[in-house]
Amino acid sequence: MAVTYKALPYGISNFRRIREENYYFVDKSSYIPVLEDAASFLFLIRPRRFGKSLFLSMLRYYYDIEEKDNFARLFGGLWIGEHPTQWQGKFQVLHLDFSQTGGNIDTLDKNFDDYIIVQYRTFAEKYAAYYPAGYLEGLSRYDTASAIMNYVHSAAEKQGCRLYLIVDEYDNFTNTVLNEQGEAIYHAMTHASGFYRDVFKKFKGNFDRILMLGVSPVTMDDVTSGYNIATSITMDGRFNQMLGFSETEVREMIRYYQSAGVLRADEDTLVAEMKPWYDGYCFSKSVVYTDPKMFNCDMVSYYLRHYIQHGYAPEEMLDRNTQTDYGKLDKLIQLDKLDGDRKGVLLEVAEKGTIIGTVADSFPAAQLTDPDMFKSLLFYYGMLTITGIYGIEQELSIPNNNIRKQYYDFLLREYQKVYPVDFSPLVRSYTDAALKGEWRSMIERILKAYRDTTSVRSLIEGERNLQGFMNAYLSLNPYYLTAPEVELNHGYCDFFLMPDLVRWPMVKHSYILELKYLPANATAPQADEQWAEALRQIRTYAQGEKVRLLTAGTELHPIAVQIKGYEAMRVEEVGTK
């Protein structure tokens, strides 16, 4: 049977293909005039899997003089189709994707030059009709990237041709080198007469408009002396919603597939399930309290595609393709000269879920040893997002469960290095707790792992270490949305294991955990006083209306835990009367 509805363009970033082959398209074309008004030379940073390449592809077809006659067909029905700007179809567009370059240390410069040569020759052939006879023959006399670029730019200037440069993943090439080859090779590329820096110098002054998109600001700062004309719009509130999906856009997508008869599920239920995993991004402090938070668009497409094809949500809410991207963080923090306090930053974020800092617009690679710069890098990678303002600084937090799992995986690896633990019995105990209400094995196994690990070496002393450890180990439990520091009945419980009944309707039990940490030298009266406080608090949490709603009819188990040093002193289920 032929498909009669628009397919989801998961993994497809070619605008022409999406429009001609009837894929679903979230219209972001209203940002085109806003970009034009911002400046002629722009660069924007967003996390991976956020729709950057598709957006750039749309711009290519919009501005390309060779696509001018296809405007109505490609842009009909979109916002810009009814509101074209004066620059529509007026440029010869050069598109460069630096993710297509690479190689080992010995071939880096040659591979990069070869890529530039191929792209410029292709560009010249595409627009040869706009130049005098013999244009291509003259180009054939040159065989170096520098000479070919000079020839093409000079010819365009003589003919009065307007040129638009679009660079996708402008930082990919050098970030790959920084991650895999080290700072010395990276510095040689981006400073003095480095070949990468030289290319950027030739961009300057030879294009009427330039737009560059990437993942981190490291490269731009290091090549700034060669290319210092671009305006960063990364944290400009006007572009906060330009990439990614708003909740309104997600709901419109759901309604479309419901009306097509291929998505048989309640709209609010789907949004409620996706929101904790894919939502939560804000890229500008100026709109942190006004703009809706943004969803990762690739993750939404991943989820809905699975639901349409199978009739239910994916068992793994985390798209494994994104793990490859965030895995690059591991390489970044292992660089020899990037020690600093990076591990402290990661641990603090993983254990508290939030950190205070100031996001830098750009910074050189040499400053990544600065913990504040490392916070900025986590923001640009999408591992932190802006959730509030604290004086002149920003409150930076983990945006969602998808990213939280990345941190907890990091924590687990750190703990496993100290004292390896077999996870299989622990995972089975999670099932017993979820289905049978047999929670003691689950708690005792986690506490034993905590004791064995911290008795060898405490990663961070005290209660902060305990909170992080519980976070990491509870994240292995697939049946719950494990939420630390949830507000329940005018207080904040340490952990709320909220049953994920959409994915696991067989779950019959839910849990509130209140952890109390005592220093090793605490006295017995201090322990008793703290324990009484724990009982009072957890009873208050358990009696709240919010708990009743979120546990959705499951049996609630309030569990209080008291730890002294690294030994469990008391572990009890607390009656609510």
Salt bridges, closest charged atoms under 4 A:
GLU20 OE2 - ARG16 NH1 3.24
GLU20 OE2 - ARG73 NH1 2.34
GLU21 OE1 - ARG17 NE 3.12
ASP64 OD2 - LYS126 NZ 2.46
GLU67 OE2 - ARG16 NH2 2.40
ASP114 OD2 - LYS110 NZ 2.81
GLU169 OE1 - ARG48 NH1 2.86
GLU180 OE2 - LYS331 NZ 3.31
ASP236 OD2 - ARG238 NH2 2.71
GLU247 OE2 - ARG251 NE 3.00
GLU247 OE1 - LYS275 NZ 2.69
GLU249 OE1 - LYS28 NZ 2.99
GLU267 OE2 - ARG251 NH1 2.60
GLU267 OE1 - ARG255 NE 2.94
ASP268 OD1 - ARG251 NH1 2.81
ASP279 OD2 - LYS275 NZ 2.84
ASP298 OD2 - ARG49 NH1 3.98
GLU316 OE1 - ARG320 NH2 2.97
ASP325 OD2 - ARG49 NE 2.81
ASP330 OD1 - ARG413 NH2 3.16
ASP339 OD1 - ARG342 NH1 3.25
GLU348 OE2 - LYS352 NZ 3.37
GLU351 OE1 - ARG464 NE 3.31
ASP372 OD1 - LYS375 NZ 3.18
ASP409 OD1 - LYS405 NZ 3.61
GLU414 OE1 - LYS343 NZ 3.49
GLU414 OE2 - LYS417 NZ 3.16
GLU444 OE2 - ARG440 NH1 3.74
ASP452 OD2 - LYS448 NZ 2.74
ASP452 OD1 - ARG451 NH2 3.18
ASP500 OD2 - ARG503 NH1 3.12
GLU514 OE2 - LYS516 NZ 3.51
ASP528 OD1 - ARG570 NH2 2.55
GLU533 OE2 - ARG536 NH2 2.70
GLU545 OE2 - ARG548 NH2 2.37
GLU555 OE1 - HIS509 ND1 3.65
GLU573 OE2 - HIS557 ND1 2.90
